[in-house]
Amino acid sequence: MPNNTPFIDLIILKLLAFMPKILIAVVGAVFGLMLSGDIGRDGKIQVSVAVMIKFVIAVTISLVGGSAHIEIMQWQDYSVTVHGLIMLMWAVFGMLAIGIIYQSVALMQGKSIAEIIKEVKDAAFAIFGK
């Protein structure tokens, strides 16, 4: 029976190096959901299919866009922390683009700019505390 322990250890080591990137992608997705108005003024998320799709899109944008950015800029030698920061930026700005589209549609439907600003501000205070 061959010993597969070195192979399994290598897989676990690679997964451990990738886990901070996934965690940061999830944090970026939550920030993006806050900007898109899916996190309410009380800091709670109303889970629906649309919210789950937006969350998956944000994590995908973060992982794929961040990885592509790291490859294109040839930053593979930088630390996992730098890679995570790049992926966080991709998640936040990717969902920011989705949030801008969402808020633009809300503006066209008659919502005022003051209401949108208050909505985002209240969600931020609910998440981070006052």
Residue frames as a rotation matrix with the C-alpha (Angstrom) as fourth column:
MET 1
0.588 0.809 0.000 0.00
0.809 -0.588 0.000 0.00
0.000 0.000 -1.000 0.00
PRO 2
-0.265 -0.731 0.629 1.65
0.667 -0.610 -0.428 3.31
0.697 0.306 0.649 -1.06
ASN 3
-0.252 0.069 -0.965 2.02
0.855 -0.451 -0.256 6.10
-0.453 -0.890 0.055 1.45
ASN 4
0.063 0.397 0.916 -0.12
0.792 -0.578 0.196 9.06
0.607 0.713 -0.350 0.29
THR 5
0.433 0.139 -0.891 0.65
0.825 -0.460 0.329 11.21
-0.364 -0.877 -0.314 3.33
PRO 6
-0.607 -0.676 -0.417 3.03
0.459 -0.727 0.511 13.66
-0.648 0.119 0.752 1.53
PHE 7
-0.757 0.392 0.522 0.46
0.456 -0.254 0.853 14.18
0.467 0.884 0.013 -1.22
ILE 8
0.316 0.918 -0.239 -2.36
0.806 -0.127 0.578 14.81
0.500 -0.375 -0.780 1.27
ASP 9
0.115 -0.362 -0.925 -0.13
0.777 -0.547 0.311 17.13
-0.618 -0.755 0.219 3.30
LEU 10
-0.879 -0.459 0.130 0.64
0.422 -0.619 0.663 19.12
-0.224 0.638 0.737 0.15
ILE 11
-0.333 0.846 0.416 -3.06
0.557 -0.180 0.811 19.48
0.761 0.502 -0.412 -0.64
ILE 12
0.507 0.512 -0.693 -3.86
0.858 -0.229 0.459 20.60
0.076 -0.828 -0.556 2.91
LEU 13
-0.306 -0.711 -0.634 -0.99
0.666 -0.635 0.391 23.10
-0.680 -0.302 0.668 2.81
LYS 14
-0.901 0.009 0.433 -2.24
0.362 -0.532 0.765 24.58
0.238 0.846 0.476 -0.47
LEU 15
0.087 0.995 0.047 -5.79
0.678 -0.094 0.729 24.79
0.730 -0.031 -0.683 0.91
LEU 16
0.338 -0.018 -0.941 -4.53
0.876 -0.359 0.322 26.57
-0.344 -0.933 -0.105 4.03
ALA 17
-0.728 -0.640 -0.244 -2.74
0.477 -0.729 0.490 29.13
-0.492 0.241 0.837 1.86
PHE 18
-0.749 0.496 0.439 -5.94
0.313 -0.319 0.895 29.72
0.584 0.807 0.084 -0.14
MET 19
-0.039 0.812 -0.583 -8.31
0.971 0.168 0.169 30.01
0.235 -0.559 -0.795 2.85
PRO 20
-0.361 -0.067 -0.930 -7.36
0.511 -0.848 -0.137 33.62
-0.780 -0.525 0.340 3.80
LYS 21
-0.992 0.009 -0.124 -8.09
-0.109 -0.538 0.836 34.65
-0.060 0.843 0.535 0.22
ILE 22
-0.453 0.886 -0.105 -11.54
0.533 0.363 0.765 33.07
0.715 0.290 -0.636 0.38
LEU 23
-0.054 0.397 -0.916 -12.22
0.969 -0.200 -0.144 34.69
-0.241 -0.896 -0.374 3.76
ILE 24
-0.660 -0.256 -0.707 -11.25
0.162 -0.967 0.198 38.10
-0.734 0.016 0.679 2.40
ALA 25
-0.919 0.387 0.075 -13.42
0.044 -0.088 0.995 37.53
0.391 0.918 0.064 -0.69
VAL 26
-0.141 0.901 -0.410 -16.38
0.877 0.306 0.371 36.84
0.459 -0.307 -0.833 1.60
VAL 27
-0.180 0.018 -0.983 -15.69
0.712 -0.687 -0.143 40.01
-0.679 -0.726 0.111 3.64
GLY 28
-0.929 -0.193 -0.316 -15.52
-0.075 -0.737 0.672 42.00
-0.363 0.648 0.670 0.41
ALA 29
-0.660 0.750 0.047 -18.82
0.396 0.294 0.870 40.48
0.639 0.593 -0.491 -0.70
VAL 30
0.020 0.659 -0.752 -20.46
0.997 -0.069 -0.034 41.56
-0.074 -0.749 -0.658 2.57
PHE 31
-0.521 -0.250 -0.816 -19.17
0.253 -0.958 0.131 45.12
-0.815 -0.138 0.562 2.04
GLY 32
-0.990 0.138 -0.029 -20.56
-0.060 -0.228 0.972 44.99
0.127 0.964 0.234 -1.48
LEU 33
-0.326 0.923 -0.204 -23.96
0.791 0.385 0.476 43.81
0.517 -0.006 -0.856 -0.22
MET 34
-0.113 0.233 -0.966 -23.97
0.764 -0.601 -0.234 46.75
-0.635 -0.764 -0.110 2.16
LEU 35
-0.762 -0.259 -0.593 -23.30
-0.101 -0.858 0.504 49.14
-0.639 0.444 0.628 -0.72
SER 36
-0.892 0.451 -0.029 -25.97
0.057 0.176 0.983 47.55
0.448 0.875 -0.183 -2.91
GLY 37
-0.434 0.753 0.494 -28.60
-0.846 -0.529 0.063 48.03
0.309 -0.391 0.867 -0.21
ASP 38
0.060 0.463 -0.884 -29.16
-0.157 0.879 0.450 44.35
0.986 0.112 0.126 0.58
ILE 39
-0.533 -0.201 -0.822 -28.13
0.775 0.275 -0.569 44.77
0.340 -0.940 0.009 4.22
GLY 40
0.386 0.867 0.316 -30.90
0.618 -0.497 0.609 46.68
0.685 -0.039 -0.727 5.96
ARG 41
0.171 -0.249 0.953 -30.71
-0.404 -0.900 -0.162 49.56
0.899 -0.357 -0.254 8.39
ASP 42
0.788 0.161 0.594 -30.79
-0.615 0.251 0.748 47.10
-0.029 -0.954 0.297 11.27
GLY 43
-0.194 -0.980 0.050 -27.70
-0.953 0.200 0.227 45.27
-0.233 -0.004 -0.972 9.97
LYS 44
-0.117 0.234 0.965 -29.60
-0.100 0.964 -0.246 42.17
-0.988 -0.125 -0.089 8.88
ILE 45
-0.839 -0.167 -0.518 -29.61
-0.532 0.055 0.845 40.52
-0.112 0.985 -0.135 5.48
GLN 46
0.293 0.926 0.236 -32.89
-0.639 0.374 -0.672 39.35
-0.711 0.047 0.702 4.03
VAL 47
-0.696 -0.623 0.358 -31.78
-0.205 0.650 0.732 36.13
-0.688 0.436 -0.580 2.38
SER 48
0.590 0.801 -0.103 -33.30
-0.343 0.133 -0.930 35.64
-0.731 0.584 0.353 -1.04
VAL 49
0.559 -0.366 0.744 -32.23
0.732 0.638 -0.237 34.16
-0.388 0.677 0.625 -4.33
ALA 50
0.801 -0.233 0.552 -31.19
0.221 -0.741 -0.635 37.62
0.557 0.630 -0.541 -5.59
VAL 51
0.698 -0.562 0.443 -28.99
-0.712 -0.479 0.514 38.22
-0.076 -0.674 -0.735 -2.52
MET 52
0.482 -0.526 0.701 -27.38
0.071 0.821 0.567 34.79
-0.873 -0.224 0.433 -2.86
ILE 53
0.661 -0.227 0.715 -26.70
0.750 0.156 -0.643 35.43
0.035 0.961 0.274 -6.55
LYS 54
0.805 -0.371 0.463 -25.14
-0.261 -0.922 -0.286 38.82
0.534 0.109 -0.839 -5.75
PHE 55
0.619 -0.583 0.526 -23.00
-0.586 0.104 0.804 37.21
-0.523 -0.806 -0.277 -3.03
VAL 56
0.479 -0.422 0.769 -21.78
0.518 0.844 0.141 34.47
-0.709 0.331 0.623 -5.39
ILE 57
0.761 -0.187 0.621 -21.09
0.510 -0.420 -0.751 37.07
0.401 0.888 -0.224 -8.07
ALA 58
0.791 -0.467 0.395 -19.05
-0.572 -0.795 0.204 39.18
0.219 -0.387 -0.896 -5.62
VAL 59
0.460 -0.641 0.615 -16.98
-0.291 0.546 0.786 36.21
-0.839 -0.540 0.064 -4.44
THR 60
0.544 -0.226 0.808 -16.46
0.744 0.576 -0.340 35.11
-0.389 0.786 0.481 -8.04
ILE 61
0.855 -0.243 0.458 -15.42
0.083 -0.808 -0.584 38.61
0.512 0.537 -0.670 -9.09
SER 62
0.692 -0.597 0.407 -13.02
-0.688 -0.375 0.621 38.69
-0.218 -0.710 -0.670 -6.16
LEU 63
0.363 -0.570 0.737 -11.41
-0.002 0.791 0.612 35.31
-0.932 -0.223 0.286 -6.75
VAL 64
0.473 -0.153 0.868 -11.27
0.847 0.352 -0.399 35.39
-0.244 0.923 0.296 -10.54
GLY 65
0.859 -0.115 0.498 -10.54
0.140 -0.884 -0.446 39.10
0.492 0.453 -0.743 -10.94
GLY 66
0.734 -0.600 0.319 -8.01
-0.602 -0.357 0.715 39.12
-0.315 -0.716 -0.623 -8.11
SER 67
0.352 -0.603 0.716 -6.24
0.286 0.798 0.531 36.02
-0.891 0.019 0.453 -9.38
ALA 68
0.587 -0.101 0.803 -6.15
0.804 -0.042 -0.593 37.39
0.093 0.994 0.056 -12.92
HIS 69
0.910 -0.248 0.331 -4.80
-0.248 -0.968 -0.042 40.71
0.331 -0.044 -0.943 -11.64
ILE 70
0.552 -0.734 0.396 -2.08
-0.421 0.164 0.892 38.95
-0.720 -0.659 -0.218 -9.67
GLU 71
0.318 -0.411 0.854 -1.14
0.672 0.734 0.103 36.86
-0.669 0.541 0.509 -12.72
ILE 72
0.733 0.018 0.680 -1.16
0.603 -0.480 -0.637 39.78
0.315 0.877 -0.363 -15.16
MET 73
0.811 -0.424 0.404 0.88
-0.495 -0.865 0.086 42.02
0.313 -0.269 -0.911 -12.89
GLN 74
0.262 -0.702 -0.662 3.19
0.157 0.708 -0.688 39.07
0.952 0.077 0.296 -12.07
TRP 75
-0.071 -0.181 0.981 2.77
-0.859 -0.488 -0.152 39.51
0.506 -0.854 -0.121 -8.30
GLN 76
0.629 0.337 -0.700 2.87
-0.087 0.926 0.367 35.79
0.772 -0.170 0.612 -7.49
ASP 77
-0.236 -0.848 -0.474 5.91
0.506 0.309 -0.805 36.26
0.830 -0.430 0.356 -5.27
TYR 78
-0.477 0.125 0.870 4.12
-0.602 -0.768 -0.219 38.63
0.641 -0.628 0.442 -2.88
SER 79
-0.978 0.034 0.206 2.62
-0.155 0.546 -0.824 37.36
-0.141 -0.837 -0.528 0.36
VAL 80
-0.531 0.846 -0.040 -0.83
0.796 0.514 0.320 35.86
0.291 0.139 -0.947 0.86
THR 81
-0.130 0.455 -0.881 -1.79
0.654 -0.629 -0.421 39.07
-0.745 -0.631 -0.215 2.68
VAL 82
-0.666 -0.156 -0.730 -1.09
-0.363 -0.787 0.499 41.17
-0.652 0.597 0.467 -0.41
HIS 83
-0.928 0.363 -0.080 -3.02
0.122 0.500 0.857 38.69
0.351 0.786 -0.509 -2.55
GLY 84
-0.323 0.838 -0.440 -5.92
0.942 0.242 -0.231 38.90
-0.087 -0.490 -0.868 -0.09
LEU 85
-0.296 0.160 -0.942 -5.89
0.194 -0.955 -0.223 42.70
-0.935 -0.249 0.252 -0.20
ILE 86
-0.905 -0.042 -0.424 -6.04
-0.396 -0.283 0.874 42.64
-0.156 0.958 0.239 -4.00
MET 87
-0.723 0.671 -0.164 -8.95
0.495 0.669 0.554 40.21
0.481 0.319 -0.816 -3.87
LEU 88
-0.256 0.618 -0.743 -10.72
0.792 -0.307 -0.528 42.36
-0.555 -0.724 -0.411 -1.27
MET 89
-0.569 -0.004 -0.823 -10.42
-0.264 -0.946 0.186 45.36
-0.779 0.323 0.537 -3.57
TRP 90
-0.936 0.240 -0.256 -11.81
-0.188 0.271 0.944 43.34
0.296 0.932 -0.208 -6.47
ALA 91
-0.504 0.794 -0.341 -14.76
0.842 0.539 0.011 42.16
0.192 -0.281 -0.940 -4.37
VAL 92
-0.224 0.422 -0.879 -15.57
0.540 -0.697 -0.472 45.60
-0.811 -0.580 -0.071 -3.00
PHE 93
-0.584 -0.033 -0.811 -15.23
-0.464 -0.806 0.367 47.45
-0.666 0.591 0.456 -6.30
GLY 94
-0.943 0.314 -0.108 -17.00
0.101 0.581 0.808 44.68
0.317 0.751 -0.579 -8.23
MET 95
-0.250 0.888 -0.385 -19.97
0.968 0.239 -0.077 44.85
0.024 -0.392 -0.920 -5.91
LEU 96
-0.401 0.074 -0.913 -19.68
0.217 -0.961 -0.173 48.63
-0.890 -0.267 0.369 -5.85
ALA 97
-0.942 0.062 -0.329 -20.32
-0.333 -0.277 0.901 48.58
-0.035 0.959 0.282 -9.59
ILE 98
-0.581 0.778 -0.237 -23.36
0.598 0.606 0.525 46.36
0.552 0.163 -0.818 -9.01
GLY 99
-0.213 0.468 -0.858 -24.47
0.863 -0.322 -0.390 48.68
-0.458 -0.823 -0.335 -6.19
ILE 100
-0.738 -0.094 -0.668 -24.12
-0.133 -0.951 0.280 51.73
-0.662 0.295 0.689 -8.42
ILE 101
-0.870 0.468 -0.151 -26.30
-0.066 0.194 0.979 50.10
0.488 0.862 -0.139 -11.04
TYR 102
-0.344 0.757 -0.556 -28.84
0.893 0.446 0.053 49.17
0.288 -0.478 -0.830 -8.34
GLN 103
-0.268 0.209 -0.941 -28.91
0.593 -0.734 -0.332 52.69
-0.760 -0.646 0.073 -6.92
SER 104
-0.938 -0.061 -0.341 -29.12
-0.222 -0.651 0.726 54.20
-0.266 0.757 0.597 -10.42
VAL 105
-0.622 0.773 -0.122 -32.23
0.379 0.434 0.817 52.17
0.685 0.462 -0.563 -11.09
ALA 106
-0.140 0.558 -0.818 -33.61
0.979 -0.046 -0.199 53.31
-0.149 -0.829 -0.540 -7.70
LEU 107
-0.644 -0.142 -0.751 -32.93
0.144 -0.988 0.064 56.95
-0.751 -0.067 0.657 -8.70
MET 108
-0.945 0.297 -0.137 -34.76
-0.196 -0.177 0.965 56.46
0.262 0.938 0.225 -11.99
GLN 109
-0.350 0.853 -0.387 -37.73
0.669 0.517 0.534 55.04
0.656 -0.072 -0.752 -10.07
GLY 110
0.397 0.583 0.708 -38.03
0.075 -0.790 0.608 58.21
0.915 -0.188 -0.358 -7.98
LYS 111
0.629 -0.248 -0.737 -35.81
0.777 0.186 0.601 57.63
-0.012 -0.951 0.310 -4.94
SER 112
0.924 -0.299 0.237 -33.91
-0.269 -0.951 -0.151 60.73
0.270 0.076 -0.960 -3.83
ILE 113
0.106 -0.976 -0.189 -30.14
-0.028 0.187 -0.982 60.91
0.994 0.109 -0.008 -3.38
ALA 114
-0.299 -0.178 0.937 -30.61
-0.871 -0.349 -0.345 61.76
0.389 -0.920 -0.050 0.30
GLU 115
0.681 0.614 0.399 -32.58
-0.717 0.671 0.191 58.53
-0.150 -0.416 0.897 0.83
ILE 116
0.774 -0.463 -0.431 -29.86
0.103 0.764 -0.637 56.47
0.624 0.448 0.640 -0.85
ILE 117
-0.235 -0.905 0.355 -27.10
-0.299 -0.281 -0.912 58.10
0.925 -0.320 -0.204 1.24
LYS 118
-0.042 0.301 0.953 -29.10
-0.996 -0.083 -0.018 57.56
0.073 -0.950 0.304 4.43
GLU 119
0.901 0.421 -0.107 -29.72
-0.422 0.906 0.011 53.91
0.102 0.035 0.994 3.50
VAL 120
0.421 -0.829 -0.367 -26.01
0.226 0.488 -0.843 53.17
0.878 0.272 0.393 2.96
LYS 121
-0.381 -0.563 0.734 -25.00
-0.532 -0.516 -0.671 55.16
0.756 -0.646 -0.103 6.07
ASP 122
0.312 0.595 0.741 -27.54
-0.950 0.199 0.240 53.38
-0.005 -0.779 0.628 8.27
ALA 123
0.934 -0.007 -0.358 -26.39
-0.063 0.981 -0.184 49.98
0.353 0.194 0.915 6.99
ALA 124
0.020 -0.999 -0.032 -22.75
0.073 0.033 -0.997 50.87
0.997 0.017 0.073 7.70
PHE 125
-0.349 -0.106 0.931 -23.59
-0.830 -0.426 -0.360 52.02
0.434 -0.899 0.061 11.24
ALA 126
0.681 0.670 0.295 -25.65
-0.732 0.618 0.288 48.87
0.011 -0.412 0.911 11.84
ILE 127
0.754 -0.456 -0.472 -22.75
0.199 0.844 -0.498 46.65
0.626 0.282 0.727 10.76
PHE 128
-0.178 -0.984 0.000 -19.89
0.401 -0.072 -0.913 48.49
0.899 -0.162 0.407 12.44
GLY 129
0.073 0.268 -0.961 -21.73
0.996 -0.077 0.054 49.98
-0.059 -0.960 -0.272 15.43
LYS 130
0.758 0.308 0.575 -22.21
0.390 -0.921 -0.020 53.62
0.523 0.239 -0.818 16.28
